[in-house]
Amino acid sequence: LSSAEMDKRGIRYSFSNEAEDDRVLGERSQIRQVLLNLGLNAMDAMPQGGTLHIRGSVRREAAQDRGWYDLWVEDNGPGIAAEVLPHIFEPFFSTRTLQSRPQTPDQTSGQGQSLGRYAGLGLAVARSLAQARNGALTAVNRPEGGASFCLSLPLADA
């Protein structure tokens, strides 16, 4: 997610992290992939511009004797239709038309491979990465409009 791309699309953004000293269980590259997928979806939900909020916070659950890091990605787009919401994490589910990207060289064979956008894999992959780390990825509509996604991951033991 580049600030130049967001500026070009008329999207304002804010980022806050209340948990700078806490360590999350999981590989940084996988967490970055989840954040990228959520951020791109939020940007696509606001074609006329809008606001994207990304915030991180820590919560402690005494019953589980565990700390959790919650990463919220929220937008003020139209939200997710009620009939669509139960399906958004299903592989290959998309409300958008598949778009082909230009051919790119395959690293192993040198042959071109077609990459698609809106194939319905971004949220499915994001949720499976969260679950592989004993975490969760959830989505709800915000009362004031827009969507809210929460990536919850366990904190590493201190």
N, C-alpha and C positions, 0 to 999 in steps of 0.2 A: 504494500500500500504506500504509494508515494504521495507526498503532500502536493506535488505539482499536478498529479492526476486528479486529486480531490479538488484542488483549486479550479482546475479546468472544468470540472463537472459541477461546480458551485456547491460543493459539500464542505461544510464547516465541521471540524472535529475537535474532540477533546480527549485527553488521556490522563488518567490518574491511577496511581498504584500505591495502595496503603500497606503493601507487604514487601517492601524492597529488600528486607533482610531475611525473609523466609524463603526456603528452597522447596520447590515443587518436585514431586516424583515424576520423572518423565524426561525424555530427550528434548532438548531445546528446539531442534529442527522439527520435530513432530508437533510441538506446541505452536511453533511459528506457522506450520502448515494449517493447523486448525484456525488460527487467528486470521490467516490470509483468506481461507475459504469463507469465513464469517464476514470479514470486511468487504470482500468482493460482492457477496450476496447483498449486503447492506447498501453498497454503492449502487448496485443494479436496481435496487428497490426504490431509489430516489433519482430517476433520470432527469428531473427538473431541479435537482439540488436538494439540500436538506442538511440535517445534522447527524453526525455519527459520534456516539459516546463509547469509549472503551475505558473500563475501569476494573481494577483488580482489588480484591479485599480478602482478608483472612477471617475465617470463623472457626470456633472451637466447639466440638461436640463432646461433652463430658461422657455421654452414654457410650460413645464409641472410643473414647480416650484418644481422639485423633483430631488433628487440625486439617482444615481444608482451605484451598485457595480457590476463590471464585473469580473468574474472568468474565465480565459482562460486556457484550457487544450489543448496543442498542441504536436503533435508527428512528427517524420520524417519518418513514415512508407510509404506505397504505396499510401495513400490517399483512398478516397471512390469513387468507380466507378460511373460515371455519371448516369447510369441507376438505381443504388442502392440509391443514395443520397436522392431522394424524398421520399423514403420509410423507412428510418432508424428509425424514431420515431413511426412507426406503431407497435402496440402490436403483438407479435409472429412473427415479420419479422426478419429473420436472414439469413446470407449467410453461416453460419457455421452449421455443423452437431450437433444435440443435443447430449450431453454427459450426462450420468447418473452419479450421485455421490453416494457414499456409503449410505446405510440406516442410518438414524439418528433417535434417539428416539423423538417422538412427545411429546411436553411438557404437553399436556392435556390428551392424551389417553395412553401414554406409548408405542404405536405402532410405528413401523418404518415408515418413510415416505421417498420417493425418492425425492431428490433434483436434479434439472437439471441445466446444464450449457449450454449456447447458446440457450436458449428457446426463445430469442427475446423479453425479457421483460425489460432488463436493461435500454435501452434508452427511452422506452415508460414510464416507471416509473419515470425516471429522469425528463423527460419533464413535466409529470403531477405534480410532486412535485414543479417544478419551476412555473408552471401556477397557482397552488393553492396559491402561495405567490404573485400573480400578477407580476410574472417575466416571463422570456422566456429562452429557451434553443435552440441554433441554431448551425448549423454545416456547414462548408465550407471546400473546399480543399485549402491548402496553395499553393501559386504560386511556391514556391521552393520545393514542395513535402510534403506529409503528410496531416494530417487532423487537423482542428482547431475547437474546440467546445467552445462556450461562454455561460456561465450561467449568466444571468443578473437578479439581484434582487433589488427591491427598498430599499433605506436606511431608517432606522427608523428616525423619526423626532428628531432633537437634543433637 
